[in-house]
Amino acid sequence: MNIYEIMTSDGASVEIEADFYERKGEDWVFFAGDFEVTRLPMNDVQGVLKVPNPPPPTEPEPERFI
């Protein structure tokens, strides 16, 4: 699942979890699998940014006894 930050024309921003998004007519539609998560009119969207996924946590190194 990806996280997208959507900047709207009124200056607000919102984060959406979705697999992908595409244009449908005059809307941007965000999907999780085959399900529609969010639909926004294109005129209300200033920009869409895919938020990078954080790296997976690393396991601490085992203690070494001398």
C-alpha positions in Angstrom: 0.0 0.0 0.0 1.3 3.5 -0.8 0.7 6.7 1.0 -0.1 9.8 -1.2 -0.2 13.4 0.0 -2.8 15.3 -1.8 -2.5 19.1 -1.9 -5.8 20.8 -2.6 -6.3 24.2 -4.3 -7.5 25.7 -1.0 -4.0 25.1 0.6 -4.9 22.0 2.7 -3.3 18.7 2.4 -4.4 15.2 3.2 -2.8 11.7 3.2 -4.5 8.8 1.6 -3.5 5.1 1.7 -4.0 3.5 -1.7 -2.4 1.1 -4.1 -2.6 3.5 -7.1 -4.7 6.4 -8.5 -5.9 7.3 -12.0 -8.0 9.8 -13.8 -11.7 9.0 -14.3 -13.4 11.7 -16.3 -12.8 14.9 -14.4 -11.8 13.2 -11.1 -8.7 11.7 -9.6 -9.7 8.3 -8.1 -7.6 6.4 -5.6 -7.9 2.6 -5.3 -7.0 0.0 -2.8 -7.1 -3.2 -4.8 -10.4 -3.1 -6.8 -12.0 -0.7 -4.3 -12.3 3.0 -4.6 -10.9 4.8 -1.6 -11.3 8.5 -2.5 -12.5 10.5 -5.5 -11.6 14.2 -5.9 -12.4 16.6 -8.6 -9.3 17.5 -10.7 -10.0 21.2 -10.3 -9.7 20.8 -6.5 -6.3 19.1 -6.6 -3.1 21.2 -6.8 -0.8 18.2 -6.7 -0.2 14.6 -5.6 3.0 13.4 -4.0 3.8 9.7 -3.2 5.3 9.6 0.3 8.4 7.4 0.4 8.0 4.3 2.5 10.3 4.3 5.5 13.0 1.6 5.4 12.2 -1.5 7.4 13.5 -1.6 10.9 16.9 -3.2 11.4 17.6 -5.8 14.0 20.1 -4.7 16.7 23.4 -6.5 16.5 23.8 -9.2 19.1 25.9 -8.4 22.1 29.5 -9.7 21.9 31.2 -10.9 25.0 35.0 -10.8 25.1 
